[in-house]
Amino acid sequence: MALPLFFVLRHRHVTSPAYSGDPASLVEKTMTAASLLERLALNFRAHSLPGAEEADILLELIREGRLTPVFQPILDYRGQSYMGFEGLIRGPIDSPLHTPAALFELARRLDLTMELERACRIAIFRAFAQLNLPGNLFVNVSPGCLKDPEFRNGETQGLLRELGLSPSRIIIELTENQQIEDFADLHDALMHYRGQGYRIAIDDLGEGFSNLRLWSELRPEYVKIDRHFIQGIADDALKFKLVSSMHEIAETCGAYIIAEGIETEADFTTVRDLGIACGQGFFIARPAPTPRTLPESDTLAALKNRQIAIFPNAGGAGGSTARALSHFIEPIAPDACNDMVYQRFEDNPELHVLPVVHQGQPLGLINRHNLIDRFARPFRRELYGKKPCTLFMDPAPLVVDQNLSVQEVGLMIARAAKHYLYDGFVITDQGSYVGVGSGQDLMAMITEMQISAARYANPLTQLPGNVPINEHAERLLESQTAFAACYYDIDNFKPFNDAYGYRKGDDVIQMLGLLMAEVADPRLDFIGHIGGDDFIILFQSPDWEERCARALRLFDQRMPALVAPEDLARGGFVGEDRKGRTVFNPLPSLSIGALRVEPGLFSSHHEVAAAASMAKKQAKRQAGSTLFIERRRPGLTAAAAI
């Protein structure tokens, strides 16, 4: 008898062809087939339903309004108030989708980015209006979502009218998380929104694929500098110069710069003194569902502090570290296959090396040309494509700590094998992967430093020379900041240099330069090398007199190591004067002429320099190491010596 077989499996019916044979055999075969289909179905569910479940969860969050807006203030440096807020979003706090990164990554995988962004905008608009927050609202929009019909056809404007918000208060913050293929289309879309009253901002300048071109073509009202360039700017000469250049470009085209990622007072002050209009970051305020509408007391105190920042490496030489060369490249795991590495190189033509990292520890570097060359040979990709990427990696790359100076890195490269210059090097922080540096960037920075050093720094001490000294003095005068100008000069230096030779004289000058760096506060006090044995410190430290006194003690303690024992024993050395006569000279000592500069007393750095020079001459009239403080003011006649 022919019997049809029916398998009912999770509401799915499967029918067999007609079967004829022994009924017992039929039951056994039926159960075997059912078991097989059950396993297949479970396997299918394991691979297919999680995506569906994730989509359901995400859509449920959107439908039920479980997205929580938070707002981070943006500070107007000049107005000392908040000029607006950036609207951000958070998922449920007890959910793996709490962070925006997790939310938007899931939406990207499920092709629901437009729906999620639309829900975020609506939630942010409603919360902003309900909180009655002042100023502007910055809303993140990805390029692809500019075509959202509900955004373009006026529904969003209708919502804004309902909430009592003017489009002129809304800044569309263009995030570049997608490759922009059609600039003309993007330009037209943004011009459409600008015509409706919205304003435009470019997010993360310096981080994306093409935001410099966006800046040029769109002429946004606001430009946000990526946090990478702001964090550590107080100590990083390259970041400082890059941000200075961005600021100059912004002034040329009438855009306002917003510095993102300000997390320390030092970076806050450096950004302020650069003249950048606005700042944003944890030092100013963290994102919050109900943010304060006025700056915190710590922020106001930093704003009102008249002390100016010491710009990093103001002389243009010697201060940069390997951190300035670091470019973060998303690393690949050691168990990833070579096909995956090849695809990474294919997707990004600018990618020349790929770091292999395991649990934060760098294991090696894979060179683009090396891998492609190997795959170009017959059957190599078929043979090795599925093999672990460690097969073709350099297991002994050059690894440098981010705090090493650029000069030290250059020396390491010069002494290492030639291929390190082409492959680059791994940069770490206490052994953990930070990024990758290239030989080309290293050479460019060293060349720039050498050029700057020739123009702005003393070649012996690498301290700032006359140009940056004058510039810093003018900044202090313009800011109406009280400071002390202290002129340092070595007594009896010329006869010492003649008697001991220029090499020993250089040792004394370098000793003084290092000593001055010890007594000065690098955040407040500017050290300059005028030339020869003449130095200056522009002190903002309130205890500058104690620091000068310490410099005198240190000089007297360290000078004996640089003179011959017999000269030390007799307290001087024999030399010749200008007429060739033998004379006895005292050992070198240190004279400091100090001048307290109050706001309004001097109109230019020339006047300050002349007055400090006169104070130094008074100090040199005293025997031994001396600090002379000029206490007279213009028109007065009192002076004091210590």
C-alpha positions as CSV (number, residue, x, y, z in Angstrom):
1,M,0.0,0.0,0.0
2,A,1.3,3.4,-0.9
3,L,1.1,5.9,2.1
4,P,1.9,9.6,2.0
5,L,4.3,10.8,4.8
6,F,3.5,14.0,6.6
7,F,6.0,15.7,8.9
8,V,4.7,18.5,11.0
9,L,7.6,20.5,12.2
10,R,7.2,23.9,14.0
11,H,4.0,24.6,11.9
12,R,5.8,23.7,8.6
13,H,4.4,20.7,6.7
14,V,6.7,18.5,4.6
15,T,5.2,15.8,2.4
16,S,7.1,12.8,1.2
17,P,6.6,11.0,-2.1
18,A,4.4,7.9,-2.1
19,Y,5.9,5.1,-0.1
20,S,5.2,1.3,-0.3
21,G,6.8,-1.2,2.0
22,D,6.9,-2.7,5.5
23,P,4.9,-0.5,8.0
24,A,7.6,-1.1,10.7
25,S,10.3,0.1,8.3
26,L,8.0,3.0,7.4
27,V,7.8,4.1,11.0
28,E,11.6,3.8,11.5
29,K,12.4,5.8,8.4
30,T,9.7,8.3,9.3
31,M,11.3,8.9,12.8
32,T,14.8,9.1,11.3
33,A,13.7,11.7,8.7
34,A,11.8,13.6,11.4
35,S,14.8,13.8,13.6
36,L,17.0,15.0,10.7
37,L,14.5,17.7,9.8
38,E,14.2,18.8,13.4
39,R,17.9,19.3,13.6
40,L,17.9,21.2,10.3
41,A,15.1,23.4,11.5
42,L,16.8,24.1,14.8
43,N,20.0,25.0,12.9
44,F,18.1,27.3,10.6
45,R,16.5,29.0,13.6
46,A,19.8,29.5,15.4
47,H,21.2,31.3,12.3
48,S,18.2,33.2,11.1
49,L,15.9,34.1,14.0
50,P,18.3,36.2,16.1
51,G,18.4,38.9,13.4
52,A,14.7,38.9,13.3
53,E,14.5,39.0,17.1
54,E,17.0,41.9,17.1
55,A,14.9,43.8,14.5
56,D,11.8,43.2,16.6
57,I,13.6,44.5,19.7
58,L,14.9,47.6,17.9
59,L,11.5,48.4,16.3
60,E,9.9,47.9,19.7
61,L,12.2,50.5,21.2
62,I,11.3,52.9,18.5
63,R,7.5,52.3,18.7
64,E,7.3,52.4,22.4
65,G,9.5,55.5,22.7
66,R,12.1,53.8,24.9
67,L,14.9,55.9,23.4
68,T,16.2,58.5,26.0
69,P,17.5,61.8,24.8
70,V,20.5,63.4,26.6
71,F,22.0,66.8,26.0
72,Q,25.6,68.0,26.2
73,P,26.2,71.7,26.4
74,I,28.4,73.6,24.0
75,L,30.2,76.5,25.6
76,D,30.7,79.9,24.0
77,Y,34.2,81.0,25.2
78,R,33.6,84.7,24.5
79,G,30.1,84.9,26.0
80,Q,31.0,82.6,28.9
81,S,27.7,80.8,28.5
82,Y,26.1,77.9,26.6
83,M,25.4,78.7,23.0
84,G,23.5,75.4,22.6
85,F,23.3,71.7,23.2
86,E,24.0,68.6,21.2
87,G,21.1,66.1,21.3
88,L,22.3,62.5,21.9
89,I,20.4,59.3,22.4
90,R,20.6,56.3,24.8
91,G,18.8,53.0,24.7
92,P,17.3,51.3,27.8
93,I,19.9,51.4,30.7
94,D,19.5,47.7,31.4
95,S,19.9,46.7,27.8
96,P,22.9,45.8,25.6
97,L,21.6,48.5,23.3
98,H,22.1,51.3,25.9
99,T,25.1,52.9,24.1
100,P,24.5,54.8,20.8
101,A,27.3,52.8,19.2
102,A,25.4,49.5,19.8
103,L,22.1,51.0,18.7
104,F,23.4,52.4,15.5
105,E,25.5,49.4,14.6
106,L,22.5,47.1,15.0
107,A,20.4,49.5,12.9
108,R,23.1,49.5,10.2
109,R,23.2,45.7,10.1
110,L,19.4,45.5,9.9
111,D,19.1,48.4,7.4
112,L,17.0,50.4,9.8
113,T,19.3,53.4,10.2
114,M,16.7,55.8,8.7
115,E,14.0,54.6,11.0
116,L,16.2,54.9,14.1
117,E,17.5,58.4,13.2
118,R,14.0,59.6,12.6
119,A,12.9,58.3,16.0
120,C,15.9,59.9,17.6
121,R,15.2,63.3,16.0
122,I,11.6,63.2,17.2
123,A,12.6,62.2,20.7
124,I,15.3,64.9,20.9
125,F,13.1,67.6,19.5
126,R,10.3,66.9,22.0
127,A,12.7,66.7,25.0
128,F,14.5,69.9,24.0
129,A,11.2,71.7,23.8
130,Q,9.8,70.2,27.0
131,L,13.0,71.2,29.0
132,N,12.8,74.7,27.4
133,L,16.5,74.7,26.9
134,P,18.1,77.9,25.6
135,G,20.1,78.4,22.5
136,N,20.7,76.1,19.6
137,L,20.1,72.3,19.2
138,F,22.7,70.3,17.3
139,V,21.2,67.1,15.8
140,N,23.3,64.3,14.2
141,V,22.2,63.3,10.7
142,S,24.0,60.8,8.5
143,P,24.2,61.6,4.8
144,G,21.9,58.8,3.8
145,C,19.2,59.9,6.1
146,L,19.0,63.4,4.6
147,K,16.7,61.8,2.0
148,D,14.2,60.7,4.7
149,P,10.8,61.6,3.2
150,E,9.5,62.7,6.6
151,F,12.5,65.0,7.0
152,R,12.3,66.5,3.5
153,N,8.6,66.9,3.0
154,G,7.8,69.2,5.8
155,E,6.6,66.8,8.5
156,T,9.6,67.6,10.7
157,Q,8.9,71.3,10.3
158,G,5.3,70.7,11.3
159,L,6.5,69.0,14.4
160,L,8.8,71.9,15.2
161,R,5.9,74.4,14.8
162,E,3.9,72.3,17.1
163,L,6.7,72.4,19.7
164,G,7.4,76.1,19.2
165,L,10.9,75.6,17.9
166,S,12.2,77.6,15.0
167,P,14.3,75.8,12.3
168,S,16.9,78.5,12.7
169,R,17.7,77.1,16.1
170,I,18.3,73.6,14.7
171,I,21.8,72.8,13.4
172,I,22.0,69.7,11.2
173,E,25.3,68.1,12.3
174,L,26.4,66.0,9.4
175,T,28.1,62.8,10.6
176,E,30.4,61.1,8.2
177,N,29.9,57.5,9.0
178,Q,29.3,56.5,5.4
179,Q,31.4,56.9,2.2
180,I,30.0,59.9,0.3
181,E,29.6,58.9,-3.3
182,D,27.7,61.9,-4.8
183,F,28.8,65.3,-3.5
184,A,26.4,67.1,-5.8
185,D,23.5,65.2,-4.4
186,L,24.6,65.8,-0.9
187,H,25.1,69.5,-1.6
188,D,21.6,69.8,-3.1
189,A,20.0,68.1,-0.1
190,L,21.8,70.4,2.4
191,M,20.9,73.5,0.4
192,H,17.3,72.3,0.6
193,Y,17.4,72.2,4.4
194,R,19.3,75.5,4.6
195,G,16.5,77.0,2.5
196,Q,14.0,75.9,5.2
197,G,16.0,77.8,7.8
198,Y,18.2,75.1,9.2
199,R,21.9,75.6,9.7
200,I,24.7,73.2,8.9
201,A,27.6,71.8,10.9
202,I,30.3,69.3,9.9
203,D,31.1,66.8,12.6
204,D,34.6,65.3,13.5
205,L,36.8,67.4,11.2
206,G,39.9,65.4,10.4
207,E,38.4,62.0,11.1
208,G,36.3,61.1,8.1
209,F,36.8,60.4,4.5
210,S,36.2,63.7,2.9
211,N,35.1,66.4,5.4
212,L,37.8,68.9,4.2
213,R,36.1,68.7,0.8
214,L,32.7,69.0,2.5
215,W,33.9,72.2,4.3
216,S,35.1,73.7,1.1
217,E,31.9,72.9,-0.9
218,L,29.2,73.3,1.8
219,R,30.5,76.3,3.7
220,P,28.9,75.2,7.0
221,E,28.2,77.6,9.7
222,Y,29.9,75.4,12.3
223,V,32.8,73.0,12.1
224,K,33.5,70.5,14.9
225,I,37.1,69.4,15.3
226,D,37.4,65.7,16.1
227,R,38.3,64.9,19.7
228,H,41.5,63.2,18.6
229,F,43.1,66.6,17.8
230,I,41.8,68.2,21.0
231,Q,42.7,65.6,23.6
232,G,46.3,66.3,24.7
233,I,46.6,69.5,22.6
234,A,48.2,71.3,25.6
235,D,51.2,69.1,25.3
236,D,51.3,68.1,21.6
237,A,52.9,70.6,19.2
238,L,51.6,68.8,16.1
239,K,48.0,68.8,17.3
240,F,48.3,72.4,18.3
241,K,49.6,73.4,14.9
242,L,46.8,71.4,13.1
243,V,44.1,73.0,15.2
244,S,45.6,76.4,14.7
245,S,45.5,75.9,10.9
246,M,41.8,74.8,11.1
247,H,41.0,77.9,13.2
248,E,42.7,80.1,10.6
249,I,40.7,78.5,7.8
250,A,37.5,78.9,9.7
251,E,38.1,82.6,10.2
252,T,38.7,82.9,6.5
253,C,35.4,81.4,5.5
254,G,33.3,82.8,8.4
255,A,32.7,79.5,10.2
256,Y,32.7,78.9,13.9
257,I,35.0,76.2,15.3
258,I,33.7,73.9,18.1
259,A,36.4,71.9,19.8
260,E,35.1,68.5,20.9
261,G,36.5,66.2,23.5
262,I,37.8,68.8,26.0
263,E,38.5,66.7,29.2
264,T,41.2,68.6,31.1
265,E,41.7,72.2,32.2
266,A,45.0,72.4,30.4
267,D,43.3,71.5,27.0
268,F,40.4,73.8,27.9
269,T,42.8,76.8,28.4
270,T,44.9,76.0,25.3
271,V,41.7,76.0,23.2
272,R,40.6,79.2,24.8
273,D,43.9,81.0,24.2
274,L,43.9,79.8,20.5
275,G,40.9,81.9,20.0
276,I,38.5,79.1,19.2
277,A,34.9,80.1,19.5
278,C,33.3,77.1,21.2
279,G,34.1,74.0,23.2
280,Q,32.4,70.8,24.2
281,G,33.5,67.9,26.4
282,F,33.5,66.3,29.9
283,F,35.5,69.2,31.5
284,I,32.7,71.6,30.5
285,A,29.7,69.2,31.1
286,R,28.7,65.6,30.6
287,P,25.6,64.6,28.6
288,A,22.6,64.5,30.9
289,P,18.8,64.1,30.4
290,T,18.2,67.4,32.2
291,P,21.4,69.5,31.7
292,R,22.2,72.7,33.5
293,T,21.6,75.8,31.5
294,L,24.5,77.7,33.0
295,P,28.2,76.7,33.1
296,E,29.5,74.9,36.2
297,S,31.6,76.9,38.7
298,D,34.8,75.0,37.7
299,T,34.3,76.0,34.1
300,L,33.6,79.6,34.9
301,A,36.7,79.7,37.1
302,A,38.8,78.4,34.2
303,L,37.2,80.9,31.8
304,K,37.9,83.8,34.2
305,N,41.5,82.7,35.0
306,R,43.7,85.4,33.4
307,Q,46.7,83.2,33.3
308,I,47.4,82.2,29.7
309,A,48.4,78.7,28.4
310,I,52.0,77.9,27.5
311,F,51.6,76.8,23.9
312,P,53.3,73.4,23.3
313,N,56.7,73.6,21.8
314,A,56.4,77.3,21.2
315,G,59.8,77.4,19.8
316,G,58.9,74.9,17.2
317,A,61.5,72.2,18.1
318,G,62.0,69.2,20.3
319,G,58.7,68.7,22.1
320,S,56.7,66.3,20.0
321,T,56.4,62.6,21.0
322,A,55.5,59.5,19.1
323,R,51.9,60.0,20.0
324,A,51.8,62.9,17.5
325,L,52.6,60.3,14.8
326,S,49.9,57.8,15.8
327,H,47.2,56.9,13.4
328,F,44.6,54.4,14.7
329,I,44.1,51.5,12.4
330,E,41.4,49.0,13.4
331,P,43.5,45.9,14.2
332,I,42.8,42.4,13.1
333,A,42.8,39.3,15.3
334,P,45.6,36.7,14.9
335,D,43.0,34.0,14.0
336,A,41.6,36.0,11.1
337,C,42.2,34.5,7.7
338,N,44.4,35.9,5.0
339,D,41.3,36.4,2.8
340,M,39.9,38.8,5.4
341,V,43.2,40.7,5.4
342,Y,43.1,40.9,1.6
343,Q,39.6,42.2,1.7
344,R,40.5,45.0,4.2
345,F,43.3,46.1,1.8
346,E,40.9,45.9,-1.1
347,D,38.3,48.0,0.7
348,N,40.7,50.7,1.6
349,P,43.4,51.6,-1.0
350,E,45.1,54.0,1.5
351,L,45.7,51.2,4.0
352,H,49.4,50.1,3.7
353,V,49.8,48.0,6.8
354,L,47.5,46.2,9.1
355,P,48.3,45.6,12.8
356,V,47.7,42.2,14.3
357,V,46.6,42.6,17.9
358,H,45.5,40.1,20.6
359,Q,43.9,41.4,23.8
360,G,45.4,44.8,23.3
361,Q,48.9,43.4,22.7
362,P,50.5,44.0,19.3
363,L,51.8,40.8,17.7
364,G,52.9,42.0,14.3
365,L,52.3,44.0,11.1
366,I,51.0,42.8,7.7
367,N,52.4,44.7,4.8
368,R,49.9,45.4,1.9
369,H,52.4,44.9,-0.9
370,N,53.9,41.8,0.7
371,L,50.5,40.1,1.0
372,I,49.3,41.1,-2.5
373,D,52.5,39.9,-4.0
374,R,52.2,36.5,-2.4
375,F,48.6,36.2,-3.5
376,A,49.5,37.2,-7.1
377,R,51.4,34.0,-7.5
378,P,49.6,30.9,-9.0
379,F,47.4,29.1,-6.5
380,R,48.7,31.0,-3.5
381,R,45.4,32.5,-2.6
382,E,43.6,29.1,-2.9
383,L,46.3,27.6,-0.7
384,Y,46.7,30.3,1.9
385,G,43.5,32.3,1.8
386,K,41.9,30.4,4.7
387,K,45.1,30.2,6.7
388,P,45.6,32.5,9.8
389,C,46.9,35.9,8.9
390,T,49.9,35.4,11.2
391,L,51.4,33.3,8.4
392,F,52.3,36.4,6.4
393,M,52.8,38.9,9.2
394,D,56.1,40.4,10.4
395,P,56.3,39.0,13.9
396,A,58.9,41.4,15.0
397,P,57.7,44.9,14.1
398,L,59.3,48.0,15.5
399,V,57.3,48.9,18.6
400,V,57.7,52.4,20.3
401,D,56.1,53.9,23.3
402,Q,53.9,56.9,22.6
403,N,55.9,59.0,25.1
404,L,59.2,58.6,23.2
405,S,60.4,61.8,21.6
406,V,60.2,62.1,17.8
407,Q,64.0,62.4,17.8
408,E,64.4,59.1,19.7
409,V,62.0,57.3,17.3
410,G,64.0,58.7,14.3
411,L,67.2,57.3,15.9
412,M,65.6,53.9,16.3
413,I,64.5,53.8,12.7
414,A,67.9,54.9,11.5
415,R,69.5,52.0,13.4
416,A,67.0,49.4,12.5
417,A,66.6,47.4,9.3
418,K,65.5,49.4,6.2
419,H,62.1,47.8,5.8
420,Y,60.9,49.4,9.1
421,L,61.1,52.8,7.3
422,Y,58.6,51.5,4.7
423,D,56.4,49.3,6.9
424,G,56.1,51.9,9.7
425,F,56.0,51.1,13.4
426,V,53.5,50.2,16.1
427,I,52.8,52.8,18.8
428,T,51.9,51.6,22.3
429,D,50.9,53.0,25.7
430,Q,52.5,50.9,28.4
431,G,52.5,47.9,26.0
432,S,48.9,48.3,24.8
433,Y,48.2,49.0,21.1
434,V,47.5,52.7,20.4
435,G,48.1,53.1,16.6
436,V,50.6,52.9,13.8
437,G,53.1,55.5,12.7
438,S,54.6,55.8,9.2
439,G,58.2,56.5,8.2
440,Q,56.9,59.2,5.8
441,D,55.2,61.1,8.6
442,L,58.2,60.7,10.8
443,M,60.5,62.2,8.2
444,A,58.1,65.0,7.5
445,M,57.9,65.9,11.2
446,I,61.6,65.8,11.8
447,T,62.1,68.0,8.7
448,E,59.5,70.5,10.0
449,M,61.1,70.5,13.4
450,Q,64.5,71.2,12.0
451,I,63.2,74.1,9.9
452,S,61.3,75.5,12.8
453,A,64.3,75.1,15.1
454,A,66.4,77.1,12.7
455,R,63.8,79.9,12.7
456,Y,62.5,80.0,16.2
457,A,64.6,78.0,18.7
458,N,68.2,78.1,20.0
459,P,70.1,75.2,18.4
460,L,72.0,74.5,21.6
461,T,69.2,74.3,24.2
462,Q,66.3,73.9,21.8
463,L,64.5,76.5,23.9
464,P,62.3,79.1,22.2
465,G,64.3,82.0,20.7
466,N,63.5,85.7,20.3
467,V,60.5,85.4,18.0
468,P,58.4,83.2,20.3
469,I,59.6,85.1,23.4
470,N,58.3,88.3,21.9
471,E,55.0,86.6,20.8
472,H,54.4,85.2,24.3
473,A,55.2,88.5,25.9
474,E,52.6,90.2,23.6
475,R,50.0,87.6,24.5
476,L,50.6,88.3,28.2
477,L,50.3,92.0,27.7
478,E,47.1,91.7,25.6
479,S,45.4,89.4,28.1
480,Q,46.0,92.0,30.9
481,T,47.7,89.2,32.9
482,A,50.2,90.1,35.7
483,F,53.5,88.3,35.3
484,A,57.2,88.6,36.2
485,A,59.9,89.0,33.5
486,C,63.1,87.5,34.9
487,Y,66.3,88.0,32.9
488,Y,69.0,85.3,33.6
489,D,72.6,86.0,32.7
490,I,75.8,84.1,33.6
491,D,78.6,86.2,35.1
492,N,82.2,85.8,33.9
493,F,81.0,83.5,31.1
494,K,83.1,84.9,28.3
495,P,86.5,84.5,30.1
496,F,85.4,81.1,31.3
497,N,84.5,80.1,27.7
498,D,87.9,81.4,26.5
499,A,89.9,79.6,29.3
500,Y,88.0,76.3,29.2
501,G,86.9,76.1,25.5
502,Y,83.6,76.4,23.8
503,R,82.6,72.8,24.6
504,K,82.8,73.5,28.3
505,G,81.0,76.8,27.8
506,D,78.2,74.9,26.0
507,D,77.9,72.6,29.0
508,V,77.4,75.5,31.3
509,I,74.7,77.0,29.0
510,Q,72.9,73.6,28.7
511,M,73.1,73.1,32.5
512,L,71.4,76.5,33.0
513,G,68.7,75.7,30.4
514,L,67.9,72.4,32.2
515,L,68.0,74.1,35.6
516,M,65.5,76.7,34.5
517,A,63.1,74.0,33.3
518,E,63.3,72.5,36.8
519,V,62.3,75.6,38.6
520,A,59.6,76.7,36.1
521,D,56.0,75.4,36.0
522,P,55.5,74.1,32.4
523,R,51.8,75.0,32.5
524,L,52.4,78.6,33.5
525,D,55.9,79.8,32.9
526,F,57.6,80.4,29.6
527,I,61.3,79.8,29.2
528,G,63.2,81.5,26.4
529,H,66.8,81.5,25.3
530,I,67.7,85.0,24.1
531,G,71.1,84.0,22.9
532,G,74.6,83.1,24.2
533,D,74.4,83.0,28.0
534,D,71.2,85.1,28.2
535,F,67.9,83.6,29.1
536,I,64.4,84.8,30.2
537,I,61.5,83.3,32.1
538,L,58.1,85.0,31.9
539,F,56.6,83.7,35.1
540,Q,52.9,83.5,35.8
541,S,53.6,81.3,38.9
542,P,52.7,83.4,42.0
543,D,55.8,82.1,43.9
544,W,58.2,83.2,41.2
545,E,60.6,84.8,43.7
546,E,61.1,81.5,45.4
547,R,61.7,79.8,42.1
548,C,64.3,82.4,41.2
549,A,66.0,81.9,44.5
550,R,66.0,78.1,44.0
551,A,67.6,78.7,40.5
552,L,70.5,80.6,42.2
553,R,71.1,77.8,44.7
554,L,71.0,75.1,42.0
555,F,73.4,77.0,39.8
556,D,75.9,77.4,42.6
557,Q,75.5,73.7,43.5
558,R,76.1,72.4,39.9
559,M,78.8,74.8,38.7
560,P,81.6,73.2,40.7
561,A,81.3,70.0,38.6
562,L,82.2,71.9,35.5
563,V,85.4,73.5,36.7
564,A,88.8,72.1,37.4
565,P,89.5,71.1,41.1
566,E,92.4,73.6,41.4
567,D,90.2,76.5,40.2
568,L,87.4,75.4,42.5
569,A,89.9,75.4,45.4
570,R,91.0,79.0,44.8
571,G,87.6,80.3,43.8
572,G,88.5,81.3,40.3
573,F,90.6,80.8,37.2
574,V,93.4,82.5,35.3
575,G,92.8,83.9,31.9
576,E,93.6,86.8,29.6
577,D,91.8,90.1,29.2
578,R,91.2,91.8,25.9
579,K,94.7,93.3,25.9
580,G,96.3,89.9,26.5
581,R,97.2,90.5,30.1
582,T,96.9,87.7,32.6
583,V,94.0,88.2,35.0
584,F,92.2,86.2,37.7
585,N,88.5,85.7,37.1
586,P,85.9,84.6,39.7
587,L,84.0,81.4,39.0
588,P,80.8,81.8,36.9
589,S,77.8,82.9,38.9
590,L,74.2,83.6,38.0
591,S,72.5,87.1,37.9
592,I,68.8,87.5,37.7
593,G,67.1,90.8,37.0
594,A,63.4,90.6,37.8
595,L,60.6,92.9,36.8
596,R,57.0,92.6,38.0
597,V,54.7,93.5,35.1
598,E,51.2,94.7,36.1
599,P,48.4,95.2,33.5
600,G,48.6,98.6,31.8
601,L,52.2,99.4,32.9
602,F,53.8,98.5,29.6
603,S,52.5,98.8,26.0
604,S,54.8,96.4,24.2
605,H,57.3,93.6,24.6
606,H,60.1,96.0,23.7
607,E,59.4,98.0,26.8
608,V,59.3,94.9,29.0
609,A,62.6,93.7,27.5
610,A,64.3,97.0,28.1
611,A,63.2,97.2,31.7
612,A,64.2,93.6,32.4
613,S,67.6,94.2,30.8
614,M,68.1,97.2,33.2
615,A,67.2,95.0,36.2
616,K,69.7,92.4,35.0
617,K,72.5,95.0,34.9
618,Q,71.7,96.0,38.5
619,A,72.0,92.3,39.5
620,K,75.4,92.0,37.8
621,R,76.7,94.8,40.0
622,Q,76.5,92.5,43.0
623,A,79.1,89.9,43.7
624,G,78.1,86.2,43.3
625,S,74.8,84.8,42.3
626,T,72.2,87.5,42.8
627,L,68.5,88.2,42.3
628,F,67.6,91.9,41.8
629,I,63.9,92.8,41.7
630,E,63.1,96.1,40.1
631,R,60.2,97.4,42.3
632,R,60.0,100.8,40.7
633,R,57.1,101.7,38.5
634,P,57.3,104.2,35.7
635,G,58.1,107.5,37.3
636,L,59.0,106.1,40.7
637,T,62.4,105.8,42.2
638,A,62.5,102.8,44.6
639,A,64.4,99.7,43.9
640,A,65.4,96.6,46.0
641,A,68.1,94.0,45.8
642,I,68.2,90.5,47.3
